[in-house]
Amino acid sequence: MIKVGVFFGGKSAEHEISIMSAQNVYDAIDKNKFSPKLIKIDKSGFWQINEVFEFDVIFPILHGPFGEDGTIQGLLKLADIPFVGPGVLGSAVGMDKDVMKRLLRDAGVPIGKFLSFKDYENVPSFKEIENILGSPFFVKPANMGSSVGISKVHDEAGLSAALKEAFLYDTKVIIEEYIPGREIECAVLGNEEPIASLPGEIITAHEFYSYDAKYIDEKGAVLEIPAKLDSETIKHIQEIALKVFKVLCCEGLSRVDFFLKESPGKQYEIIVNEINTIPGFTRISMYPKMWEASGVSYTELITRLIELAINRHEKESRLKTSVV
């Protein structure tokens, strides 16, 4: 029996979402193949381990900083334990929206216009940003997920409040142009030969797909899976999702988020918003639901991810660590 440690919680504003994801994974994991153990990390970063437990593989369901950003991944690499999801590099660049977008831009992946600033830098005025990005625009913590700390800015007063909010969660913020269009997501699964799911669409009743729309307001959003798209657009989205996955050095799993913008002369302009390397993983989350629509059940998806983690570890273990 393969012993699986499910890490959840964590020192992050996404702590509560992680708890929901972990419980769902624990309930659905194939108990004929795996022996799961839930390991909680509280909001202060304290690990609640009451007994010695040796793991064969770790399933880190830790969203946001101190879990999705390469920190846990680095710890597990040092401990020589297989783990689900991207490694240190893919996790780190996928978490930092500024670095992520620069890498995608350099690779020729279509993205929106953006600016980034550290907390010790002078941020331009609303008018100066508007001249570059247009208005409204979004202000976000560079390293955060689940729409935590995000604001849609329409004026100078809104910019001041948005920066104050975003800097509560990170020392770097990213300012992005507003892209009107459909919000589409696509799930990716695999290591050397990843595959992409059928895409899904988020239709929100809120001004944007905020934290409240995702987790608090039960009628805040409708998830349409699969998205109502023609076969050519679906194929193009899948191809770009796979390119993003590879450009950002990801492995195991990721969810790539897009905007579909109506464009003269063609049906849609496909623009990448971001990647999530440990996306929400409840039974009703987009990542597992898109795979379910693509023919992979929730339990089978968990099994595949654990097998991918073990296979990667076995391959890496064959690498030489000495020239002698």
C-alpha positions, -999 to +999 in steps of 0.1 A: +000+000+000+014+034-010+014+058+019+003+093+008+007+124+029-019+151+021-005+184+032-031+212+036-039+245+052-007+265+053+004+301+061-016+317+034-048+337+027-060+307+008-059+285+039-097+277+040-098+267+003-069+243+009-089+226+037-119+220+015-096+206-013-078+183+010-109+168+026-123+161-009-090+144-020-089+123+012-125+111+007-121+103-030-086+087-031-085+050-040-081+033-006-074+000-024-041+015-037-033+043-013-032+048+025-037+086+029-028+107+059-040+143+064-012+166+077-024+201+086-002+232+086-019+259+106-020+296+097+011+303+118+030+277+099+030+251+126+028+215+114+003+194+133+019+160+132+011+138+162+029+107+152+059+096+131+047+087+096+069+078+067+054+088+033+060+073-001+046+103-018+032+138-008+001+154-023+006+191-014-028+208-015-014+241-003-027+271-023-008+304-025+025+314-008+043+288+014+028+259-006+024+267-043+054+289-047+083+264-046+089+265-008+073+231+001+085+217-032+121+226-022+117+210+012+104+178-003+132+177-029+157+180+000+139+152+018+140+131-014+103+124-013+081+123-044+054+149-046+025+158-068+027+189-090+054+211-105+089+212-090+106+242-074+112+262-106+077+257-122+060+264-089+080+296-082+075+312-116+039+301-118+031+318-085+048+351-094+025+367-119+051+393-129+079+367-137+053+344-153+040+370-177+075+381-187+085+345-195+053+340-215+058+373-234+093+363-243+080+329-256+055+346-278+025+336-258-004+361-261-009+380-228-024+413-217-004+445-210+009+448-174+031+468-150+047+456-118+060+475-087+077+467-054+065+482-022+095+505-021+090+519-056+069+549-066+037+538-084+026+561-112-006+581-109-040+567-122-037+589-153-002+577-161-013+540-158-044+547-177-023+561-206-004+528-208-031+502-199-064+520-204-091+519-178-104+503-158-075+481-148-068+455-122-044+457-092-032+424-077-007+410-053+020+394-076+021+362-055-014+352-045-044+332-059-081+327-054-086+364-063-074+374-029-064+411-027-075+419-062-093+452-071-108+466-102-097+503-104-117+531-121-101+563-106-073+577-085-091+570-052-097+535-063-060+531-072-049+542-037-072+518-020-063+489-044-026+493-038-031+494+000-051+462-002-027+444-026+004+453-005-012+436+025-006+403+008+027+408-011+057+431-014+051+433-051+020+442-070+010+437-107-012+461-125-030+445-155-051+459-183-088+450-182-096+426-210-134+423-217-143+388-229-152+353-219-133+337-190-121+302-201-099+277-182-081+246-194-066+218-173-032+202-181-020+168-168+013+150-174+051+152-172+071+148-205+040+144-226+012+164-210-024+165-222-050+192-221-086+188-210-118+201-226-120+238-215-146+252-192-161+287-189-168+309-158-198+331-161-200+354-131-227+377-120-201+399-102-181+427-117-152+401-120-145+366-107-137+377-072-131+358-040-167+363-030-179+351-064-158+320-061-163+309-025-190+329-006-219+339-030-235+306-040-249+323-071-218+343-078-208+323-108-219+295-131-193+270-143-201+257-178-181+225-185-173+219-212-174+255-226-196+261-256-169+267-282-163+254-317-138+226-322-111+249-338-112+273-308-110+244-284-080+229-302-063+263-302-069+268-264-055+233-257-024+240-278-017+273-260-023+257-226+002+230-233+027+256-245+022+277-213+027+245-192+060+237-210+074+273-211+069+277-174+086+243-167+056+227-151+050+190-144+021+170-130-008+194-131-017+230-138-048+250-148-043+277-174-067+306-175-077+326-206-097+355-218-115+351-251-118+385-267-140+391-297-118+404-325-126+419-359-118+395-387-118+363-366-140+348-340-119+352-309-085+365-298-072+341-272-052+358-244-035+340-214-043+354-180-023+331-157-014+296-146-023+279-113+001+251-104-020+238-075-055+248-085-086+243-063-092+206-060-126+201-045-150+178-063-167+209-078-135+228-087-128+236-123-096+214-126-112+181-117-146+190-133-128+197-166-111+163-165-144+147-156-159+162-187-129+148-206-134+113-194-112+111-162-130+107-129-120+125-098-106+093-082-087+083-113-073+118-116-059+116-081-043+082-090-027+096-121-012+125-103+003+103-077+017+080-103+032+109-122+049+121-090+064+087-084+075+083-120+093+117-120+110+110-087+123+076-101+136+093-132+154+121-112+168+095-088+188+080-117+207+113-122+243+113-111+251+134-080+289+129-081+316+130-108+336+103-091 
